[in-house]
Amino acid sequence: MTLRTCRGAGLLAVAALLLAACGARPESTTGDVPHGYVEGAEETAEAQSRLVVADADTGAVQVLDLITEKTVPAGRVDGVRGILGDGRFGYLTGRDESVRVVDSGSWMVDHGDHVHYYRAPAREVGVVPGKEPLAALSDPVVSAVSFPDGTTTLLDRAKLDKGSVAELGKIVRRAHPSTAVPYRERVLASVAEPGQRHARGVRVHDRQGNPVAEIAAPCPELQGQAVTRRGVVFGCADGALLVTEKDGTFTGEKIPYPRQVGPAERATRFTHRPGSATLAAPAGERGVWVLDAARRTWRHLETGPLAAVNAVGEGAPVLALTRDGVLRAFDAATGAERARTQLMPPEATALATPGIQVDTTRAYVNNPGSGEVYEIDYNDNLRRARTLTVSGKASHIVETGR
């Protein structure tokens, strides 16, 4: 039926209704896609958490689906000795010090008032030029991979999502342990003075790497970073620097340590549940710093010889794995130990450094001496909910899809 044959059915003011009644489709809607649509991916109602797992002996990389417990191969990285994650991709360092990128096929997109979850097949993506990355962080447009020579490579996230590595730009500074964080349509990057081996503050760049502003608050010997809902945290010799944005203006606020802290005890490697404002970092060999970015406070926890640590979030425990293979839960507010469990034999932590990955309901701890990954219910006295197994060894892990 055409518009001509049903013209007498109503007035021009309700032409849209007439079109619907007559079965016509306006040309302007032909290209419309559902909100949140991602080509080649399946949208789901809940998080599709996965682990990227690498075997240090064989170099085999696998992706473990935490819902189905199935694994799929995702390439090989000869002599793999480290892994970083940005919520979807794993960035693996091998014997040749190159950076291999693996797409876990699981991610989320946070729109603030709602979240979209996606799943797709896992796959190898390619190689990022550079040696031994210190950080790999992303937003929907750019992925920033930072290196010890002061260089950060900015990757086109849309092309990375489609399976190829392409540069948007570079940030080049004096050689130092560099970091760069995509945040609020800009990239926050460490900056070092001539002749200095460490960064002294933070500069704001556009997504092609061009400097556009500088954070006035200093951050001497900057090392370590974390993205929270309260802003971006950077570790400094005298505490932490919290960088926030309002109406396009970036400002920094210092959160000083509660006491004098020596170089070996500084917080330089932050871990936390994605989105949380409670951070944990090793404080030397026998303790942990807990930073509450919302309240601007630090707390020091005595843990004993430390293997790994992570913070679940406000009102939830800080999880510390000590060198004796015992997993401990500490109250972040008081520092009291609330629970403990012998998770693995002490010799497992001597072979390689395990990690603790945390999401909204569970924690995952790898046993680097075996193919086991332990799923921990941290709200139930550290109960071992599942023991997940991969072929070979679970030497390095990172969680995605959260």
Secondary structure as UniProt FT lines:
FT   TURN            3..6
FT   HELIX           7..9
FT   HELIX           12..14
FT   HELIX           15..21
FT   TURN            22..23
FT   HELIX           27..29
FT   TURN            30..31
FT   TURN            35..36
FT   TURN            39..40
FT   STRAND          42..44
FT   STRAND          50..54
FT   TURN            56..58
FT   STRAND          60..65
FT   TURN            66..68
FT   STRAND          71..76
FT   TURN            78..79
FT   STRAND          82..85
FT   STRAND          89..93
FT   TURN            95..96
FT   STRAND          99..103
FT   STRAND          106..110
FT   STRAND          115..119
FT   STRAND          123..128
FT   STRAND          135..138
FT   STRAND          142..146
FT   TURN            148..149
FT   STRAND          151..156
FT   HELIX           157..161
FT   TURN            162..163
FT   STRAND          167..172
FT   STRAND          180..183
FT   TURN            184..185
FT   STRAND          186..191
FT   TURN            194..195
FT   STRAND          201..205
FT   TURN            207..208
FT   STRAND          211..214
FT   TURN            220..221
FT   STRAND          225..228
FT   TURN            229..230
FT   STRAND          231..236
FT   TURN            237..238
FT   STRAND          239..246
FT   TURN            247..248
FT   STRAND          249..256
FT   HELIX           263..265
FT   STRAND          278..282
FT   TURN            284..285
FT   STRAND          287..292
FT   TURN            293..296
FT   STRAND          297..302
FT   STRAND          306..311
FT   TURN            314..315
FT   STRAND          317..322
FT   TURN            323..324
FT   STRAND          326..331
FT   TURN            332..334
FT   STRAND          337..342
FT   HELIX           346..351
FT   STRAND          356..358
FT   STRAND          363..366
FT   TURN            368..369
FT   STRAND          372..377
FT   TURN            378..382
FT   STRAND          383..389
FT   STRAND          396..400
//
